Amino acid sequence: MNPSETAAHRELKRLALIWAQAHGYRVAAAEVSLPNLRFRLDVAAYRPERIRQLQPGGGMRQRQVVGLTAVFE
């Protein structure tokens, strides 16, 4: 926890994590460092996506595609 961070800012990060989880973002974290950036993101989250495809003969198949990323700063 950053001592210069306000209680309101900590609460916003907490709410962002709750929102991400409630909206299907299965991977979510606070204070995320990324390569080539000199700062940390407040919250980052990832939601995998799947596409359902109808197979010849009537069966369904799912295939995974690149999902969605949410950044809260």
PyMOL Python script that loads the backbone (N, CA, C, O; Angstrom):
from pymol import cmd

cmd.read_pdbstr("""\
ATOM      1  N   MET A   1       0.847  -1.172   0.000  1.00  0.00           N
ATOM      2  CA  MET A   1       0.000   0.000   0.000  1.00  0.00           C
ATOM      3  C   MET A   1       0.897   1.241   0.000  1.00  0.00           C
ATOM      4  O   MET A   1       1.849   1.328   0.775  1.00  0.00           O
ATOM      5  N   ASN A   2       0.591   2.175  -0.854  1.00  0.00           N
ATOM      6  CA  ASN A   2       1.333   3.421  -0.951  1.00  0.00           C
ATOM      7  C   ASN A   2       0.858   4.373   0.142  1.00  0.00           C
ATOM      8  O   ASN A   2      -0.335   4.671   0.213  1.00  0.00           O
ATOM      9  N   PRO A   3       1.756   4.857   0.992  1.00  0.00           N
ATOM     10  CA  PRO A   3       1.329   5.728   2.087  1.00  0.00           C
ATOM     11  C   PRO A   3       0.756   7.072   1.608  1.00  0.00           C
ATOM     12  O   PRO A   3       0.003   7.719   2.335  1.00  0.00           O
ATOM     13  N   SER A   4       1.113   7.489   0.384  1.00  0.00           N
ATOM     14  CA  SER A   4       0.576   8.764  -0.117  1.00  0.00           C
ATOM     15  C   SER A   4      -0.773   8.591  -0.819  1.00  0.00           C
ATOM     16  O   SER A   4      -1.381   9.575  -1.241  1.00  0.00           O
ATOM     17  N   GLU A   5      -1.236   7.363  -0.945  1.00  0.00           N
ATOM     18  CA  GLU A   5      -2.512   7.090  -1.601  1.00  0.00           C
ATOM     19  C   GLU A   5      -3.669   7.393  -0.643  1.00  0.00           C
ATOM     20  O   GLU A   5      -3.623   7.040   0.535  1.00  0.00           O
ATOM     21  N   THR A   6      -4.692   8.042  -1.163  1.00  0.00           N
ATOM     22  CA  THR A   6      -5.833   8.387  -0.314  1.00  0.00           C
ATOM     23  C   THR A   6      -6.747   7.181  -0.112  1.00  0.00           C
ATOM     24  O   THR A   6      -6.708   6.217  -0.877  1.00  0.00           O
ATOM     25  N   ALA A   7      -7.553   7.257   0.915  1.00  0.00           N
ATOM     26  CA  ALA A   7      -8.532   6.199   1.182  1.00  0.00           C
ATOM     27  C   ALA A   7      -9.525   6.104   0.025  1.00  0.00           C
ATOM     28  O   ALA A   7      -9.952   5.008  -0.337  1.00  0.00           O
ATOM     29  N   ALA A   8      -9.891   7.237  -0.554  1.00  0.00           N
ATOM     30  CA  ALA A   8     -10.835   7.239  -1.684  1.00  0.00           C
ATOM     31  C   ALA A   8     -10.242   6.509  -2.889  1.00  0.00           C
ATOM     32  O   ALA A   8     -10.952   5.776  -3.577  1.00  0.00           O
ATOM     33  N   HIS A   9      -8.959   6.701  -3.147  1.00  0.00           N
ATOM     34  CA  HIS A   9      -8.308   6.037  -4.276  1.00  0.00           C
ATOM     35  C   HIS A   9      -8.232   4.530  -4.043  1.00  0.00           C
ATOM     36  O   HIS A   9      -8.472   3.757  -4.971  1.00  0.00           O
ATOM     37  N   ARG A  10      -7.904   4.100  -2.835  1.00  0.00           N
ATOM     38  CA  ARG A  10      -7.898   2.675  -2.512  1.00  0.00           C
ATOM     39  C   ARG A  10      -9.288   2.069  -2.701  1.00  0.00           C
ATOM     40  O   ARG A  10      -9.422   0.950  -3.197  1.00  0.00           O
ATOM     41  N   GLU A  11     -10.316   2.811  -2.304  1.00  0.00           N
ATOM     42  CA  GLU A  11     -11.695   2.322  -2.458  1.00  0.00           C
ATOM     43  C   GLU A  11     -12.070   2.202  -3.935  1.00  0.00           C
ATOM     44  O   GLU A  11     -12.756   1.255  -4.320  1.00  0.00           O
ATOM     45  N   LEU A  12     -11.635   3.142  -4.760  1.00  0.00           N
ATOM     46  CA  LEU A  12     -11.913   3.060  -6.201  1.00  0.00           C
ATOM     47  C   LEU A  12     -11.251   1.823  -6.811  1.00  0.00           C
ATOM     48  O   LEU A  12     -11.853   1.152  -7.649  1.00  0.00           O
ATOM     49  N   LYS A  13     -10.040   1.520  -6.404  1.00  0.00           N
ATOM     50  CA  LYS A  13      -9.370   0.312  -6.905  1.00  0.00           C
ATOM     51  C   LYS A  13     -10.116  -0.935  -6.453  1.00  0.00           C
ATOM     52  O   LYS A  13     -10.275  -1.875  -7.232  1.00  0.00           O
ATOM     53  N   ARG A  14     -10.568  -0.958  -5.223  1.00  0.00           N
ATOM     54  CA  ARG A  14     -11.332  -2.097  -4.710  1.00  0.00           C
ATOM     55  C   ARG A  14     -12.620  -2.275  -5.512  1.00  0.00           C
ATOM     56  O   ARG A  14     -12.976  -3.394  -5.880  1.00  0.00           O
ATOM     57  N   LEU A  15     -13.316  -1.172  -5.782  1.00  0.00           N
ATOM     58  CA  LEU A  15     -14.558  -1.239  -6.554  1.00  0.00           C
ATOM     59  C   LEU A  15     -14.302  -1.672  -7.996  1.00  0.00           C
ATOM     60  O   LEU A  15     -15.119  -2.384  -8.579  1.00  0.00           O
ATOM     61  N   ALA A  16     -13.181  -1.251  -8.575  1.00  0.00           N
ATOM     62  CA  ALA A  16     -12.832  -1.669  -9.937  1.00  0.00           C
ATOM     63  C   ALA A  16     -12.618  -3.178  -9.984  1.00  0.00           C
ATOM     64  O   ALA A  16     -13.058  -3.835 -10.928  1.00  0.00           O
ATOM     65  N   LEU A  17     -11.949  -3.735  -8.977  1.00  0.00           N
ATOM     66  CA  LEU A  17     -11.751  -5.184  -8.921  1.00  0.00           C
ATOM     67  C   LEU A  17     -13.085  -5.918  -8.789  1.00  0.00           C
ATOM     68  O   LEU A  17     -13.300  -6.939  -9.443  1.00  0.00           O
ATOM     69  N   ILE A  18     -13.961  -5.411  -7.960  1.00  0.00           N
ATOM     70  CA  ILE A  18     -15.284  -6.030  -7.790  1.00  0.00           C
ATOM     71  C   ILE A  18     -16.077  -5.968  -9.089  1.00  0.00           C
ATOM     72  O   ILE A  18     -16.715  -6.948  -9.473  1.00  0.00           O
ATOM     73  N   TRP A  19     -16.043  -4.827  -9.765  1.00  0.00           N
ATOM     74  CA  TRP A  19     -16.749  -4.674 -11.047  1.00  0.00           C
ATOM     75  C   TRP A  19     -16.218  -5.684 -12.061  1.00  0.00           C
ATOM     76  O   TRP A  19     -16.992  -6.352 -12.747  1.00  0.00           O
ATOM     77  N   ALA A  20     -14.893  -5.788 -12.151  1.00  0.00           N
ATOM     78  CA  ALA A  20     -14.291  -6.701 -13.125  1.00  0.00           C
ATOM     79  C   ALA A  20     -14.730  -8.139 -12.863  1.00  0.00           C
ATOM     80  O   ALA A  20     -15.099  -8.853 -13.796  1.00  0.00           O
ATOM     81  N   GLN A  21     -14.692  -8.563 -11.620  1.00  0.00           N
ATOM     82  CA  GLN A  21     -15.112  -9.929 -11.297  1.00  0.00           C
ATOM     83  C   GLN A  21     -16.586 -10.145 -11.603  1.00  0.00           C
ATOM     84  O   GLN A  21     -16.964 -11.205 -12.103  1.00  0.00           O
ATOM     85  N   ALA A  22     -17.417  -9.163 -11.313  1.00  0.00           N
ATOM     86  CA  ALA A  22     -18.856  -9.282 -11.563  1.00  0.00           C
ATOM     87  C   ALA A  22     -19.183  -9.334 -13.056  1.00  0.00           C
ATOM     88  O   ALA A  22     -20.244  -9.824 -13.441  1.00  0.00           O
ATOM     89  N   HIS A  23     -18.276  -8.831 -13.896  1.00  0.00           N
ATOM     90  CA  HIS A  23     -18.509  -8.804 -15.337  1.00  0.00           C
ATOM     91  C   HIS A  23     -17.701  -9.859 -16.093  1.00  0.00           C
ATOM     92  O   HIS A  23     -17.455  -9.724 -17.292  1.00  0.00           O
ATOM     93  N   GLY A  24     -17.293 -10.902 -15.384  1.00  0.00           N
ATOM     94  CA  GLY A  24     -16.676 -12.053 -16.035  1.00  0.00           C
ATOM     95  C   GLY A  24     -15.188 -11.955 -16.289  1.00  0.00           C
ATOM     96  O   GLY A  24     -14.629 -12.811 -16.974  1.00  0.00           O
ATOM     97  N   TYR A  25     -14.534 -10.945 -15.762  1.00  0.00           N
ATOM     98  CA  TYR A  25     -13.086 -10.848 -15.907  1.00  0.00           C
ATOM     99  C   TYR A  25     -12.472 -11.765 -14.855  1.00  0.00           C
ATOM    100  O   TYR A  25     -12.424 -11.430 -13.672  1.00  0.00           O
ATOM    101  N   ARG A  26     -12.001 -12.935 -15.311  1.00  0.00           N
ATOM    102  CA  ARG A  26     -11.549 -13.954 -14.370  1.00  0.00           C
ATOM    103  C   ARG A  26     -10.159 -13.695 -13.821  1.00  0.00           C
ATOM    104  O   ARG A  26      -9.786 -14.252 -12.789  1.00  0.00           O
ATOM    105  N   VAL A  27      -9.395 -12.865 -14.493  1.00  0.00           N
ATOM    106  CA  VAL A  27      -8.058 -12.504 -14.020  1.00  0.00           C
ATOM    107  C   VAL A  27      -8.078 -11.003 -13.773  1.00  0.00           C
ATOM    108  O   VAL A  27      -8.302 -10.223 -14.699  1.00  0.00           O
ATOM    109  N   ALA A  28      -7.846 -10.594 -12.532  1.00  0.00           N
ATOM    110  CA  ALA A  28      -7.860  -9.167 -12.193  1.00  0.00           C
ATOM    111  C   ALA A  28      -6.868  -8.917 -11.058  1.00  0.00           C
ATOM    112  O   ALA A  28      -6.742  -9.717 -10.131  1.00  0.00           O
ATOM    113  N   ALA A  29      -6.169  -7.786 -11.156  1.00  0.00           N
ATOM    114  CA  ALA A  29      -5.184  -7.470 -10.119  1.00  0.00           C
ATOM    115  C   ALA A  29      -5.021  -5.963 -10.006  1.00  0.00           C
ATOM    116  O   ALA A  29      -5.265  -5.217 -10.955  1.00  0.00           O
ATOM    117  N   ALA A  30      -4.605  -5.539  -8.833  1.00  0.00           N
ATOM    118  CA  ALA A  30      -4.307  -4.130  -8.585  1.00  0.00           C
ATOM    119  C   ALA A  30      -2.799  -3.914  -8.658  1.00  0.00           C
ATOM    120  O   ALA A  30      -2.012  -4.835  -8.442  1.00  0.00           O
ATOM    121  N   GLU A  31      -2.414  -2.676  -8.965  1.00  0.00           N
ATOM    122  CA  GLU A  31      -0.995  -2.282  -9.026  1.00  0.00           C
ATOM    123  C   GLU A  31      -0.213  -3.179  -9.980  1.00  0.00           C
ATOM    124  O   GLU A  31       0.735  -3.853  -9.579  1.00  0.00           O
ATOM    125  N   VAL A  32      -0.621  -3.179 -11.245  1.00  0.00           N
ATOM    126  CA  VAL A  32      -0.037  -4.051 -12.259  1.00  0.00           C
ATOM    127  C   VAL A  32       1.076  -3.318 -13.006  1.00  0.00           C
ATOM    128  O   VAL A  32       0.861  -2.236 -13.552  1.00  0.00           O
ATOM    129  N   SER A  33       2.260  -3.916 -13.023  1.00  0.00           N
ATOM    130  CA  SER A  33       3.391  -3.382 -13.792  1.00  0.00           C
ATOM    131  C   SER A  33       3.423  -4.058 -15.154  1.00  0.00           C
ATOM    132  O   SER A  33       3.233  -5.269 -15.264  1.00  0.00           O
ATOM    133  N   LEU A  34       3.667  -3.260 -16.192  1.00  0.00           N
ATOM    134  CA  LEU A  34       3.771  -3.788 -17.546  1.00  0.00           C
ATOM    135  C   LEU A  34       5.150  -3.485 -18.108  1.00  0.00           C
ATOM    136  O   LEU A  34       5.746  -2.464 -17.766  1.00  0.00           O
ATOM    137  N   PRO A  35       5.667  -4.361 -18.966  1.00  0.00           N
ATOM    138  CA  PRO A  35       6.958  -4.068 -19.586  1.00  0.00           C
ATOM    139  C   PRO A  35       6.877  -2.753 -20.375  1.00  0.00           C
ATOM    140  O   PRO A  35       5.846  -2.430 -20.965  1.00  0.00           O
ATOM    141  N   ASN A  36       7.956  -2.023 -20.373  1.00  0.00           N
ATOM    142  CA  ASN A  36       8.098  -0.774 -21.132  1.00  0.00           C
ATOM    143  C   ASN A  36       7.270   0.386 -20.596  1.00  0.00           C
ATOM    144  O   ASN A  36       7.200   1.426 -21.251  1.00  0.00           O
ATOM    145  N   LEU A  37       6.650   0.251 -19.450  1.00  0.00           N
ATOM    146  CA  LEU A  37       5.948   1.369 -18.825  1.00  0.00           C
ATOM    147  C   LEU A  37       6.666   1.731 -17.530  1.00  0.00           C
ATOM    148  O   LEU A  37       7.154   0.854 -16.817  1.00  0.00           O
ATOM    149  N   ARG A  38       6.728   2.999 -17.236  1.00  0.00           N
ATOM    150  CA  ARG A  38       7.429   3.441 -16.034  1.00  0.00           C
ATOM    151  C   ARG A  38       6.482   3.660 -14.862  1.00  0.00           C
ATOM    152  O   ARG A  38       6.877   4.236 -13.848  1.00  0.00           O
ATOM    153  N   PHE A  39       5.256   3.214 -14.985  1.00  0.00           N
ATOM    154  CA  PHE A  39       4.291   3.355 -13.901  1.00  0.00           C
ATOM    155  C   PHE A  39       3.476   2.075 -13.802  1.00  0.00           C
ATOM    156  O   PHE A  39       3.547   1.202 -14.668  1.00  0.00           O
ATOM    157  N   ARG A  40       2.713   1.984 -12.748  1.00  0.00           N
ATOM    158  CA  ARG A  40       1.844   0.826 -12.541  1.00  0.00           C
ATOM    159  C   ARG A  40       0.400   1.219 -12.807  1.00  0.00           C
ATOM    160  O   ARG A  40      -0.030   2.325 -12.479  1.00  0.00           O
ATOM    161  N   LEU A  41      -0.338   0.300 -13.405  1.00  0.00           N
ATOM    162  CA  LEU A  41      -1.768   0.500 -13.609  1.00  0.00           C
ATOM    163  C   LEU A  41      -2.486   0.269 -12.285  1.00  0.00           C
ATOM    164  O   LEU A  41      -2.102  -0.617 -11.521  1.00  0.00           O
ATOM    165  N   ASP A  42      -3.510   1.042 -12.008  1.00  0.00           N
ATOM    166  CA  ASP A  42      -4.263   0.850 -10.767  1.00  0.00           C
ATOM    167  C   ASP A  42      -4.880  -0.541 -10.729  1.00  0.00           C
ATOM    168  O   ASP A  42      -4.721  -1.271  -9.750  1.00  0.00           O
ATOM    169  N   VAL A  43      -5.590  -0.907 -11.802  1.00  0.00           N
ATOM    170  CA  VAL A  43      -6.209  -2.240 -11.899  1.00  0.00           C
ATOM    171  C   VAL A  43      -6.189  -2.660 -13.364  1.00  0.00           C
ATOM    172  O   VAL A  43      -6.448  -1.852 -14.256  1.00  0.00           O
ATOM    173  N   ALA A  44      -5.883  -3.920 -13.600  1.00  0.00           N
ATOM    174  CA  ALA A  44      -5.980  -4.502 -14.936  1.00  0.00           C
ATOM    175  C   ALA A  44      -6.731  -5.823 -14.801  1.00  0.00           C
ATOM    176  O   ALA A  44      -6.589  -6.535 -13.807  1.00  0.00           O
ATOM    177  N   ALA A  45      -7.535  -6.137 -15.823  1.00  0.00           N
ATOM    178  CA  ALA A  45      -8.339  -7.357 -15.776  1.00  0.00           C
ATOM    179  C   ALA A  45      -8.446  -7.957 -17.172  1.00  0.00           C
ATOM    180  O   ALA A  45      -8.368  -7.243 -18.172  1.00  0.00           O
ATOM    181  N   TYR A  46      -8.628  -9.282 -17.235  1.00  0.00           N
ATOM    182  CA  TYR A  46      -8.741  -9.988 -18.510  1.00  0.00           C
ATOM    183  C   TYR A  46      -9.926 -10.940 -18.460  1.00  0.00           C
ATOM    184  O   TYR A  46     -10.140 -11.648 -17.476  1.00  0.00           O
ATOM    185  N   ARG A  47     -10.695 -10.938 -19.555  1.00  0.00           N
ATOM    186  CA  ARG A  47     -11.845 -11.852 -19.684  1.00  0.00           C
ATOM    187  C   ARG A  47     -11.664 -12.676 -20.952  1.00  0.00           C
ATOM    188  O   ARG A  47     -11.689 -12.124 -22.052  1.00  0.00           O
ATOM    189  N   PRO A  48     -11.482 -13.987 -20.817  1.00  0.00           N
ATOM    190  CA  PRO A  48     -11.354 -14.828 -22.009  1.00  0.00           C
ATOM    191  C   PRO A  48     -12.678 -14.883 -22.774  1.00  0.00           C
ATOM    192  O   PRO A  48     -13.753 -14.738 -22.192  1.00  0.00           O
ATOM    193  N   GLU A  49     -12.580 -15.091 -24.063  1.00  0.00           N
ATOM    194  CA  GLU A  49     -13.776 -15.191 -24.915  1.00  0.00           C
ATOM    195  C   GLU A  49     -13.779 -16.538 -25.626  1.00  0.00           C
ATOM    196  O   GLU A  49     -12.726 -17.100 -25.928  1.00  0.00           O
ATOM    197  N   ARG A  50     -14.951 -17.031 -25.880  1.00  0.00           N
ATOM    198  CA  ARG A  50     -15.114 -18.267 -26.655  1.00  0.00           C
ATOM    199  C   ARG A  50     -16.184 -18.034 -27.716  1.00  0.00           C
ATOM    200  O   ARG A  50     -17.143 -17.292 -27.505  1.00  0.00           O
ATOM    201  N   ILE A  51     -15.997 -18.678 -28.845  1.00  0.00           N
ATOM    202  CA  ILE A  51     -16.974 -18.603 -29.927  1.00  0.00           C
ATOM    203  C   ILE A  51     -17.565 -19.993 -30.123  1.00  0.00           C
ATOM    204  O   ILE A  51     -16.839 -20.981 -30.232  1.00  0.00           O
ATOM    205  N   ARG A  52     -18.883 -20.054 -30.166  1.00  0.00           N
ATOM    206  CA  ARG A  52     -19.558 -21.329 -30.430  1.00  0.00           C
ATOM    207  C   ARG A  52     -19.758 -21.462 -31.938  1.00  0.00           C
ATOM    208  O   ARG A  52     -20.212 -20.531 -32.603  1.00  0.00           O
ATOM    209  N   GLN A  53     -19.413 -22.631 -32.459  1.00  0.00           N
ATOM    210  CA  GLN A  53     -19.559 -22.889 -33.884  1.00  0.00           C
ATOM    211  C   GLN A  53     -20.414 -24.126 -34.088  1.00  0.00           C
ATOM    212  O   GLN A  53     -20.252 -25.136 -33.403  1.00  0.00           O
ATOM    213  N   LEU A  54     -21.320 -24.027 -35.038  1.00  0.00           N
ATOM    214  CA  LEU A  54     -22.153 -25.169 -35.407  1.00  0.00           C
ATOM    215  C   LEU A  54     -21.332 -26.089 -36.290  1.00  0.00           C
ATOM    216  O   LEU A  54     -20.763 -25.657 -37.292  1.00  0.00           O
ATOM    217  N   GLN A  55     -21.273 -27.344 -35.920  1.00  0.00           N
ATOM    218  CA  GLN A  55     -20.513 -28.344 -36.668  1.00  0.00           C
ATOM    219  C   GLN A  55     -21.406 -29.003 -37.715  1.00  0.00           C
ATOM    220  O   GLN A  55     -22.622 -29.082 -37.536  1.00  0.00           O
ATOM    221  N   PRO A  56     -20.812 -29.472 -38.796  1.00  0.00           N
ATOM    222  CA  PRO A  56     -21.589 -30.257 -39.742  1.00  0.00           C
ATOM    223  C   PRO A  56     -22.205 -31.456 -39.002  1.00  0.00           C
ATOM    224  O   PRO A  56     -21.506 -32.158 -38.271  1.00  0.00           O
ATOM    225  N   GLY A  57     -23.446 -31.677 -39.182  1.00  0.00           N
ATOM    226  CA  GLY A  57     -24.144 -32.746 -38.478  1.00  0.00           C
ATOM    227  C   GLY A  57     -24.897 -32.248 -37.259  1.00  0.00           C
ATOM    228  O   GLY A  57     -25.581 -33.028 -36.597  1.00  0.00           O
ATOM    229  N   GLY A  58     -24.783 -30.945 -36.947  1.00  0.00           N
ATOM    230  CA  GLY A  58     -25.603 -30.361 -35.893  1.00  0.00           C
ATOM    231  C   GLY A  58     -24.956 -30.179 -34.538  1.00  0.00           C
ATOM    232  O   GLY A  58     -25.585 -29.589 -33.659  1.00  0.00           O
ATOM    233  N   GLY A  59     -23.745 -30.645 -34.315  1.00  0.00           N
ATOM    234  CA  GLY A  59     -23.103 -30.469 -33.013  1.00  0.00           C
ATOM    235  C   GLY A  59     -22.525 -29.061 -32.841  1.00  0.00           C
ATOM    236  O   GLY A  59     -22.314 -28.339 -33.815  1.00  0.00           O
ATOM    237  N   MET A  60     -22.278 -28.695 -31.603  1.00  0.00           N
ATOM    238  CA  MET A  60     -21.678 -27.391 -31.305  1.00  0.00           C
ATOM    239  C   MET A  60     -20.243 -27.594 -30.836  1.00  0.00           C
ATOM    240  O   MET A  60     -19.927 -28.566 -30.151  1.00  0.00           O
ATOM    241  N   ARG A  61     -19.398 -26.674 -31.213  1.00  0.00           N
ATOM    242  CA  ARG A  61     -18.008 -26.704 -30.769  1.00  0.00           C
ATOM    243  C   ARG A  61     -17.632 -25.301 -30.324  1.00  0.00           C
ATOM    244  O   ARG A  61     -18.044 -24.321 -30.944  1.00  0.00           O
ATOM    245  N   GLN A  62     -16.853 -25.196 -29.255  1.00  0.00           N
ATOM    246  CA  GLN A  62     -16.375 -23.894 -28.795  1.00  0.00           C
ATOM    247  C   GLN A  62     -14.900 -23.770 -29.120  1.00  0.00           C
ATOM    248  O   GLN A  62     -14.135 -24.726 -28.985  1.00  0.00           O
ATOM    249  N   ARG A  63     -14.512 -22.577 -29.551  1.00  0.00           N
ATOM    250  CA  ARG A  63     -13.085 -22.317 -29.722  1.00  0.00           C
ATOM    251  C   ARG A  63     -12.762 -21.006 -29.030  1.00  0.00           C
ATOM    252  O   ARG A  63     -13.544 -20.056 -29.043  1.00  0.00           O
ATOM    253  N   GLN A  64     -11.601 -20.988 -28.435  1.00  0.00           N
ATOM    254  CA  GLN A  64     -11.196 -19.807 -27.681  1.00  0.00           C
ATOM    255  C   GLN A  64     -10.540 -18.805 -28.623  1.00  0.00           C
ATOM    256  O   GLN A  64      -9.784 -19.181 -29.519  1.00  0.00           O
ATOM    257  N   VAL A  65     -10.840 -17.520 -28.409  1.00  0.00           N
ATOM    258  CA  VAL A  65     -10.236 -16.433 -29.178  1.00  0.00           C
ATOM    259  C   VAL A  65      -9.653 -15.433 -28.181  1.00  0.00           C
ATOM    260  O   VAL A  65      -9.843 -15.563 -26.972  1.00  0.00           O
ATOM    261  N   VAL A  66      -8.948 -14.443 -28.701  1.00  0.00           N
ATOM    262  CA  VAL A  66      -8.380 -13.423 -27.817  1.00  0.00           C
ATOM    263  C   VAL A  66      -9.528 -12.721 -27.081  1.00  0.00           C
ATOM    264  O   VAL A  66     -10.517 -12.333 -27.702  1.00  0.00           O
ATOM    265  N   GLY A  67      -9.400 -12.562 -25.791  1.00  0.00           N
ATOM    266  CA  GLY A  67     -10.455 -11.987 -24.976  1.00  0.00           C
ATOM    267  C   GLY A  67     -10.351 -10.472 -24.840  1.00  0.00           C
ATOM    268  O   GLY A  67      -9.720  -9.799 -25.655  1.00  0.00           O
ATOM    269  N   LEU A  68     -10.979  -9.960 -23.802  1.00  0.00           N
ATOM    270  CA  LEU A  68     -11.017  -8.520 -23.545  1.00  0.00           C
ATOM    271  C   LEU A  68     -10.138  -8.158 -22.349  1.00  0.00           C
ATOM    272  O   LEU A  68     -10.039  -8.907 -21.377  1.00  0.00           O
ATOM    273  N   THR A  69      -9.522  -7.019 -22.447  1.00  0.00           N
ATOM    274  CA  THR A  69      -8.714  -6.490 -21.338  1.00  0.00           C
ATOM    275  C   THR A  69      -9.314  -5.173 -20.900  1.00  0.00           C
ATOM    276  O   THR A  69      -9.666  -4.337 -21.733  1.00  0.00           O
ATOM    277  N   ALA A  70      -9.432  -4.984 -19.600  1.00  0.00           N
ATOM    278  CA  ALA A  70      -9.908  -3.716 -19.036  1.00  0.00           C
ATOM    279  C   ALA A  70      -8.784  -3.123 -18.186  1.00  0.00           C
ATOM    280  O   ALA A  70      -8.134  -3.822 -17.408  1.00  0.00           O
ATOM    281  N   VAL A  71      -8.575  -1.832 -18.354  1.00  0.00           N
ATOM    282  CA  VAL A  71      -7.547  -1.117 -17.585  1.00  0.00           C
ATOM    283  C   VAL A  71      -8.226   0.015 -16.849  1.00  0.00           C
ATOM    284  O   VAL A  71      -8.983   0.787 -17.438  1.00  0.00           O
ATOM    285  N   PHE A  72      -7.954   0.113 -15.557  1.00  0.00           N
ATOM    286  CA  PHE A  72      -8.502   1.182 -14.718  1.00  0.00           C
ATOM    287  C   PHE A  72      -7.331   2.007 -14.214  1.00  0.00           C
ATOM    288  O   PHE A  72      -6.437   1.489 -13.543  1.00  0.00           O
ATOM    289  N   GLU A  73      -7.341   3.282 -14.538  1.00  0.00           N
ATOM    290  CA  GLU A  73      -6.238   4.134 -14.137  1.00  0.00           C
ATOM    291  C   GLU A  73      -6.776   5.448 -13.605  1.00  0.00           C
ATOM    292  O   GLU A  73      -6.000   6.318 -13.209  1.00  0.00           O
TER     293      GLU A  73
END
""", "prot")
cmd.dss("prot")
cmd.show_as("cartoon", "prot")
cmd.util.cbc("prot")
cmd.orient("prot")
